[in-house]
Amino acid sequence: MKKLNYLLTLFFALTLFVGCDTDPDNSMPVADEGGLVVDVSDSSGKVLGTPLDATDISNSAIAFDNADVELDFNSLLSLGNYSNVSRLEIVKTLNDGPEAIVGDVSTLPFNLTYDSIEEYVSGLGIDASDLRIGDVFTFKVKLYQTDGDSYYFSPSMGAFSVVVNCASNLAGNYDVTATRDDGAAVNHGIEPVIEVSPGYYKAKTTGLWGFGDIAPDQGYNFNDTCSTLTVPPQNLAQGYYSNGVNPTDDGSVLANGNLVINYEIEFGSGNRTYQNVYVKQ
């Protein structure tokens, strides 16, 4: 059976680290001659719909309007050559399940566009009615070498995912008040909430930060999943933050359009929890 390996890149080098797929967490770094670096960072997509049963969102079938379904997957070669490459595949999966091949090429770039939910599910052995909120479509570049080995590129450069979600439109200006777990509160005034991607947003400030120029407030990111607001873990290693930000209780989008968001900030003296209230302007 041909080996299936994951390609990892090193900064400032073409060397690829290869790990056998039978034990990917304990792989030894081995130099490989397939030295390619690909880039899918210009890709975009969304799969937004309305659960038919609002009381049981996680198990409900979804009504899709193709106006809220699109994909523009772009894969480019940013470094290396094809001297040891026999071909490249573009594959898609749903929730890391079986693969469907959506492209078979000898060189990059490769562009794949969708404008319907039927195109998303095509080849995966499911119907659109089988999809649920939170399902994840992933598009990946797969390399076949002339020696017969096959590889995926690391997710950070060779994979792009689209999450099935409810339609979300929270971008705009809000009057923001942050309250700490000891009752201390501060009004940040009018601030923007910026859409990063469908259902994923950036807030300008966090809690009672108060470090000024020493450690400027970098804000935080949050998800909107059918009006439930959650703050994913964020830290400096991920390029987000000087202190760790962690999820706590879920927040929500209120009927009047205001937002309530809960989260925790890590401090050396101990973690503190916060609740931010965003009043729609």
Secondary structure, DSSP 8 states (H G I E B T S, - for coil): ---EEEEEE-TT---EE--BTTSGGG------S---EEE-TT-EEEEEEEES-TTSGGG--EEEEEEEEEEEEEEEEEE--STTEEEEEEEEEETT-S-EEEEEESSS-EEEEE-SHHHHHTTTT--GGG--TT-EEEEEEEEEETTS-EEEE-HHHHEEEEEEEE-----EEEEEEEEETTS-EEEEEEEEEEEEETTEEEES--TT---TTTS----EEEEEETTEEE---B-GGGTS-SS-EEE-S-EEE-TTS-EEEEEEE--TT--EEEEEEEEE-
